[in-house]
Amino acid sequence: MSDASAVRRIRAQASLRDPQTMRFILEAPIQPGRAMSFESVQQTTPLAVALFAINGVRKLTVSGETILVTCAPGHDWQALKAPVAEAIRQVLGSAEWPLGDPADEPRPLANDASLLAAANEILDRQANPSIAKHGGRVSAESVEDGVVYLRMSGGCHGCASSSLTLRNGVERILRDALPWIREIVDVTDHATGQNPFYQGEPGQGPTFARRVPAGCIGWEGGQVTIDPDYLAPRLGLTPVQLQAGLARGDVTITTQTASGAQADHTRVIVRGARRAWAADVLPDGTASEVPPPRQPSTAEQATSDLPHRVRAYLEGLPPAMLPMITYGQLARALGMYAPGSVRKVTAALEATMREDAAADRPFIAARAVSRGPAHSPGQGFFDLARALGRGPQPDESDLDFHRRHLMANPGTD
């Protein structure tokens, strides 16, 4: 092992979605221009040989500077993490081509048009005969700079199993036959179809997700930032066209904050004239691509604007009314009478709490209360405040905490 390998920095990061998977992130690509997946040892690939020699390693995916390793059931990452990291260092310090000699690869197709034709030929020959038995079909819609965009139709459109079909079947077939494919992107609108699995409900996670490479998404001044060179091809644009579209308003970027168990997720949605793209971003900057939600209807847009309407109404309440407005009264004041209106209002109040916590403001939601003689919010108000790190002080009761936030809002005596 060389001296360089002895000091090579490797950052291990657990997967939020799969506890049996660990991500090993290096400071530079493992082998530029090559990405591979393995489920069994390949003698000609040094990295796979070294990692599959470790008892418990079951699957390996390499892309850019990231090595994704999945262990078999019954094995513990506390025991595996150190030997896997050391094996990576050994290979990178001794092997010229950790993922195999490029001279052994088939010659890449000359252009995107040739790659598109080859991808569809392979799908029709190897994938679609099996998929057709379930009434579905998958096709390569376009190829841009080595990125293949797939669309599912028929029984696969909106099917809850379609992400499994794509990841475990179609993607493997294409990568095995065309290893120079840079990336495979599912552009199907899974919010439609006979059995949609992505509805955009609050707190619901997508079934299909693909990790965004490190450095392509981050945070700056509390705002999500996206590398234009990474984002542009996903919208069918060049970076220059993307910047121009943003300036004209033809390309829009919106963010949503999840709730419940995924309260630390921020969903960023980018819509262009031809395509949409979305990702879930965590506070540490790690992100996963997710199916972009369908464009909301006019009625749905009114509901999505509810937190702003709730805030505006509460800010306009005269001091004499505080804190006497209940959740039901607030719903009716906003013209909401249908069943479930109170639930929607409380969800909007929770959204204002997240906004206020991020801005270090008093909770405007303190102005709305549940029915009862105490005139205090429901327990969810206090639970969320604690989850946001802004709950009652150690010597402060819930009622005193509520009064402190109520009195701290401007216009309250």
FIPAVEX-581617 format. One line per field, with one value per residue (C-alpha): x, z, y; residue number from 1. Coordinates in nm, 2 decimals. Layout:
<recs>
px	(X ...);
pz	(Z ...);
py	(Y ...);
kevo	(NUM ...);
</recs>
This chain:
<recs>
px	(0.00 0.14 0.17 -0.11 -0.35 -0.26 -0.38 -0.67 -0.98 -1.30 -1.62 -1.88 -2.24 -2.54 -2.83 -3.15 -3.37 -3.19 -3.00 -2.82 -2.65 -2.35 -2.21 -1.83 -1.75 -1.40 -1.25 -1.22 -1.39 -1.30 -1.24 -1.34 -1.59 -1.70 -1.99 -2.07 -2.29 -2.20 -2.40 -2.12 -1.74 -1.59 -1.23 -1.12 -1.25 -1.01 -1.25 -1.53 -1.28 -1.16 -1.50 -1.67 -1.39 -1.53 -1.78 -2.12 -2.08 -2.38 -2.40 -2.18 -2.25 -1.98 -2.05 -1.83 -1.66 -1.92 -1.91 -2.25 -2.21 -2.50 -2.45 -2.64 -2.90 -2.75 -2.44 -2.36 -2.21 -2.02 -1.82 -1.81 -1.73 -1.36 -1.26 -1.46 -1.29 -0.95 -1.02 -1.11 -0.78 -0.58 -0.73 -0.71 -0.35 -0.24 -0.47 -0.43 -0.79 -1.01 -1.31 -1.12 -0.90 -1.09 -0.93 -1.15 -1.47 -1.68 -1.63 -1.90 -2.16 -2.08 -2.36 -2.68 -2.90 -2.71 -2.74 -3.11 -3.17 -2.95 -3.13 -3.48 -3.36 -3.23 -3.55 -3.77 -3.56 -3.48 -3.72 -4.05 -4.15 -4.16 -4.31 -4.58 -4.72 -4.83 -4.98 -4.69 -4.40 -4.09 -3.91 -3.62 -3.78 -3.46 -3.08 -2.89 -2.51 -2.52 -2.82 -3.10 -3.46 -3.71 -4.09 -4.32 -4.67 -4.96 -4.98 -4.65 -4.77 -4.84 -4.79 -4.65 -4.41 -4.27 -3.97 -3.87 -3.90 -3.69 -3.42 -3.38 -3.46 -3.45 -3.17 -2.95 -3.02 -2.93 -2.61 -2.49 -2.54 -2.44 -2.19 -2.11 -2.46 -2.39 -2.73 -3.08 -3.37 -3.74 -3.95 -4.28 -4.55 -4.64 -4.90 -5.13 -5.23 -5.45 -5.26 -5.06 -4.80 -4.70 -4.99 -4.80 -4.97 -4.81 -4.52 -4.54 -4.21 -4.17 -4.13 -3.86 -3.55 -3.20 -2.92 -2.79 -2.41 -2.23 -2.18 -2.46 -2.71 -2.64 -2.75 -2.65 -2.80 -3.09 -3.18 -3.13 -2.87 -2.84 -2.55 -2.68 -2.45 -2.63 -2.98 -3.00 -2.98 -3.26 -3.49 -3.37 -3.17 -2.82 -2.69 -2.72 -3.08 -3.15 -3.02 -3.21 -3.53 -3.49 -3.45 -3.76 -3.97 -4.00 -3.83 -3.96 -3.81 -4.03 -3.96 -4.19 -4.13 -4.24 -4.41 -4.42 -4.13 -3.98 -3.99 -3.62 -3.68 -3.71 -3.85 -3.73 -3.93 -3.81 -4.04 -3.95 -4.15 -4.08 -3.99 -4.00 -3.75 -3.76 -3.55 -3.57 -3.29 -3.17 -3.01 -2.66 -2.70 -2.75 -3.04 -3.23 -3.41 -3.79 -4.07 -4.18 -4.54 -4.80 -4.91 -5.17 -5.52 -5.66 -5.83 -5.51 -5.32 -5.56 -5.50 -5.12 -5.14 -5.33 -5.03 -4.99 -5.37 -5.36 -5.06 -5.22 -5.55 -5.38 -5.15 -5.46 -5.65 -5.72 -5.56 -5.91 -5.98 -5.66 -5.63 -5.99 -6.01 -6.03 -5.92 -6.28 -6.35 -6.03 -6.13 -6.47 -6.32 -6.12 -6.43 -6.36 -6.67 -6.61 -6.52 -6.15 -6.12 -5.99 -5.73 -5.61 -5.59 -5.39 -5.15 -5.12 -5.05 -4.77 -4.62 -4.61 -4.44 -4.16 -4.13 -4.11 -3.86 -3.63 -3.66 -3.62 -3.96 -4.23 -4.49 -4.78 -4.97 -4.99 -5.28 -5.51 -5.63 -5.83 -6.17 -6.16 -6.13 -5.75 -5.75 -5.43 -5.33 -5.36 -5.08 -4.95 -4.84 -4.61 -4.49 -4.38 -4.22 -4.01 -3.92 -3.81 -3.58 -3.79 -4.01 -4.07 -3.76 -3.68 -3.85 -4.14 -4.49 -4.66 -4.91 -4.64 -4.46 -4.77 -4.83 -4.47 -4.51 -4.85 -4.74 -4.42 -4.61 -4.65 -4.98 -5.05 -5.10);
pz	(0.00 -0.09 0.15 -0.03 0.04 0.41 0.45 0.20 0.35 0.34 0.49 0.59 0.59 0.68 0.45 0.58 0.38 0.42 0.74 0.57 0.32 0.40 0.17 0.16 0.01 -0.12 -0.21 -0.58 -0.82 -0.78 -1.15 -1.36 -1.64 -1.50 -1.28 -1.20 -0.98 -0.86 -0.68 -0.70 -0.73 -1.07 -1.08 -1.33 -1.10 -0.81 -0.60 -0.62 -0.55 -0.23 -0.10 -0.17 0.01 0.33 0.49 0.49 0.18 -0.05 -0.30 -0.43 -0.64 -0.75 -0.90 -0.90 -0.56 -0.39 -0.31 -0.19 0.00 0.12 0.38 0.42 0.69 1.03 0.98 1.17 1.01 1.34 1.26 0.88 0.84 0.93 0.72 0.42 0.44 0.48 0.17 -0.03 0.07 -0.02 -0.37 -0.44 -0.33 -0.53 -0.84 -1.14 -1.25 -0.94 -1.16 -1.44 -1.73 -1.97 -2.26 -2.17 -2.21 -2.53 -2.75 -2.65 -2.91 -3.11 -3.00 -2.80 -3.10 -3.13 -2.76 -2.77 -3.05 -2.87 -2.54 -2.70 -2.89 -2.56 -2.37 -2.65 -2.66 -2.29 -2.07 -2.23 -2.31 -1.93 -1.84 -2.11 -1.91 -1.65 -1.91 -1.91 -2.11 -2.06 -2.33 -2.35 -2.44 -2.50 -2.43 -2.36 -2.29 -2.20 -1.96 -2.05 -1.97 -1.93 -1.93 -1.81 -1.97 -1.95 -1.63 -1.51 -1.52 -1.16 -1.04 -0.69 -0.80 -1.09 -0.90 -0.81 -1.17 -1.28 -1.02 -1.00 -1.36 -1.63 -1.50 -1.45 -1.81 -1.96 -1.76 -1.83 -2.20 -2.22 -1.94 -2.07 -1.98 -1.74 -1.56 -1.59 -1.50 -1.46 -1.60 -1.56 -1.38 -1.12 -0.97 -1.25 -1.39 -1.25 -0.93 -0.85 -0.58 -0.54 -0.44 -0.28 0.06 0.35 0.49 0.23 0.10 -0.26 -0.36 -0.61 -0.51 -0.65 -0.46 -0.59 -0.61 -0.34 -0.41 -0.66 -0.40 -0.08 0.14 0.12 0.35 0.44 0.07 -0.14 -0.41 -0.71 -0.95 -1.30 -1.48 -1.29 -1.31 -1.67 -1.85 -1.62 -1.76 -2.12 -2.12 -2.13 -1.83 -2.03 -2.12 -1.76 -1.63 -1.90 -1.82 -1.45 -1.54 -1.76 -1.52 -1.77 -1.51 -1.16 -0.83 -0.53 -0.20 0.05 0.40 0.50 0.83 1.07 1.06 0.76 0.91 0.84 0.47 0.22 -0.11 -0.40 -0.72 -1.05 -1.34 -1.70 -2.02 -2.11 -1.78 -1.41 -1.15 -0.78 -0.49 -0.11 0.06 0.42 0.65 0.58 0.21 0.11 -0.13 -0.33 -0.66 -0.63 -0.88 -0.94 -0.82 -1.08 -1.12 -0.86 -0.96 -0.88 -0.57 -0.46 -0.51 -0.28 -0.01 -0.06 0.01 0.33 0.57 0.42 0.46 0.82 0.91 0.75 0.94 1.28 1.23 1.17 1.48 1.72 2.07 2.23 2.05 2.17 2.25 2.19 1.83 1.81 1.53 1.42 1.42 1.23 0.96 0.92 0.92 0.61 0.44 0.51 0.61 0.45 0.66 0.73 0.74 1.10 1.01 0.72 0.94 1.21 0.94 0.81 1.17 1.19 0.87 1.02 1.32 1.10 0.92 1.25 1.40 1.09 1.12 1.50 1.55 1.81 1.70 1.54 1.58 1.95 1.86 1.78 2.05 2.11 2.27 2.65 2.95 2.94 2.61 2.50 2.18 2.14 2.25 1.90 1.93 2.22 2.07 1.75 1.94 2.12 1.80 1.65 1.94 2.07 2.34 2.70 2.91 3.18 3.45 3.23 3.21 2.87 2.96 3.05 2.73 2.53 2.70 2.64 2.27 2.26 2.43 2.22 1.89 1.78 1.85 2.16 2.49);
py	(0.00 0.34 0.63 0.81 0.53 0.53 0.88 0.87 1.03 0.83 0.95 0.68 0.79 0.57 0.55 0.71 0.47 0.14 0.06 -0.22 0.02 0.24 0.51 0.56 0.90 0.99 1.32 1.23 0.99 0.62 0.59 0.89 0.81 0.47 0.37 0.01 -0.22 -0.57 -0.84 -1.10 -1.09 -1.02 -1.14 -0.87 -0.58 -0.52 -0.32 -0.58 -0.86 -0.69 -0.59 -0.92 -1.10 -0.94 -1.17 -0.99 -0.77 -0.84 -0.56 -0.29 0.02 0.27 0.61 0.91 0.95 0.74 0.37 0.23 -0.10 -0.32 -0.58 -0.91 -0.95 -1.04 -0.84 -0.52 -0.20 -0.14 -0.44 -0.40 -0.03 -0.04 -0.34 -0.21 0.13 -0.03 -0.26 0.05 0.22 -0.09 -0.11 0.26 0.26 -0.04 -0.08 0.15 0.07 -0.01 -0.08 -0.26 -0.16 0.08 -0.11 -0.41 -0.20 -0.21 0.09 0.35 0.44 0.75 0.98 1.01 0.91 0.58 0.52 0.59 0.34 0.08 0.13 0.08 -0.22 -0.38 -0.29 -0.44 -0.76 -0.82 -0.62 -0.56 -0.92 -0.98 -0.64 -0.69 -0.99 -0.73 -0.50 -0.26 -0.12 0.08 0.28 0.52 0.86 1.05 1.05 1.36 1.37 1.00 1.03 0.80 0.92 0.63 0.64 0.37 0.32 0.08 -0.12 0.02 0.38 0.47 0.11 0.08 -0.19 0.01 0.16 -0.20 -0.30 -0.01 -0.04 -0.42 -0.51 -0.25 -0.05 -0.35 -0.48 -0.14 -0.09 -0.44 -0.40 -0.03 0.04 0.39 0.52 0.80 0.79 0.65 0.88 0.79 1.07 0.89 1.10 0.84 1.06 0.96 0.62 0.35 0.29 0.61 0.56 0.92 1.15 1.44 1.38 1.57 1.37 1.09 0.97 0.87 0.50 0.57 0.77 0.81 0.97 1.31 1.31 1.49 1.86 1.90 2.03 2.23 2.51 2.87 3.14 2.91 2.84 2.53 2.57 2.33 2.30 2.42 2.17 1.89 2.03 2.15 1.81 1.68 1.96 1.90 2.23 2.35 2.55 2.87 2.79 2.71 3.04 3.23 3.04 3.12 3.49 3.49 3.29 3.00 2.77 2.79 2.65 2.59 2.42 2.24 2.13 1.78 1.69 1.41 1.16 1.35 1.70 1.75 1.70 1.99 1.90 2.12 2.11 2.25 2.29 2.38 2.40 2.03 1.86 1.87 1.75 1.71 1.60 1.56 1.75 1.70 1.96 1.81 1.86 1.50 1.46 1.20 1.26 1.18 1.17 1.53 1.58 1.66 2.02 2.10 2.20 2.54 2.40 2.23 2.55 2.73 2.46 2.49 2.86 2.79 2.86 3.21 3.27 3.14 3.36 3.67 3.62 3.56 3.86 4.07 3.97 4.25 4.20 4.19 3.86 3.68 3.40 3.32 3.19 2.82 2.60 2.55 2.93 2.99 2.74 2.91 3.25 3.14 3.01 2.64 2.44 2.10 1.79 1.78 2.16 2.17 1.91 2.12 2.43 2.26 2.13 2.49 2.61 2.35 2.49 2.84 2.70 2.55 2.89 3.08 2.83 2.88 3.26 3.25 3.43 3.37 3.11 3.29 2.96 3.04 3.27 2.97 2.74 2.43 2.44 2.43 2.66 2.67 2.86 2.69 2.51 2.14 1.90 1.89 2.26 2.18 1.85 2.02 2.31 2.06 1.87 2.20 2.26 2.55 2.39 2.51 2.58 2.32 2.53 2.65 2.49 2.44 2.71 2.96 2.87 2.94 3.27 3.38 3.31 3.47 3.79 3.81 3.85 4.21 4.37 4.16 4.33);
kevo	(1 2 3 4 5 6 7 8 9 10 11 12 13 14 15 16 17 18 19 20 21 22 23 24 25 26 27 28 29 30 31 32 33 34 35 36 37 38 39 40 41 42 43 44 45 46 47 48 49 50 51 52 53 54 55 56 57 58 59 60 61 62 63 64 65 66 67 68 69 70 71 72 73 74 75 76 77 78 79 80 81 82 83 84 85 86 87 88 89 90 91 92 93 94 95 96 97 98 99 100 101 102 103 104 105 106 107 108 109 110 111 112 113 114 115 116 117 118 119 120 121 122 123 124 125 126 127 128 129 130 131 132 133 134 135 136 137 138 139 140 141 142 143 144 145 146 147 148 149 150 151 152 153 154 155 156 157 158 159 160 161 162 163 164 165 166 167 168 169 170 171 172 173 174 175 176 177 178 179 180 181 182 183 184 185 186 187 188 189 190 191 192 193 194 195 196 197 198 199 200 201 202 203 204 205 206 207 208 209 210 211 212 213 214 215 216 217 218 219 220 221 222 223 224 225 226 227 228 229 230 231 232 233 234 235 236 237 238 239 240 241 242 243 244 245 246 247 248 249 250 251 252 253 254 255 256 257 258 259 260 261 262 263 264 265 266 267 268 269 270 271 272 273 274 275 276 277 278 279 280 281 282 283 284 285 286 287 288 289 290 291 292 293 294 295 296 297 298 299 300 301 302 303 304 305 306 307 308 309 310 311 312 313 314 315 316 317 318 319 320 321 322 323 324 325 326 327 328 329 330 331 332 333 334 335 336 337 338 339 340 341 342 343 344 345 346 347 348 349 350 351 352 353 354 355 356 357 358 359 360 361 362 363 364 365 366 367 368 369 370 371 372 373 374 375 376 377 378 379 380 381 382 383 384 385 386 387 388 389 390 391 392 393 394 395 396 397 398 399 400 401 402 403 404 405 406 407 408 409 410 411 412 413);
</recs>
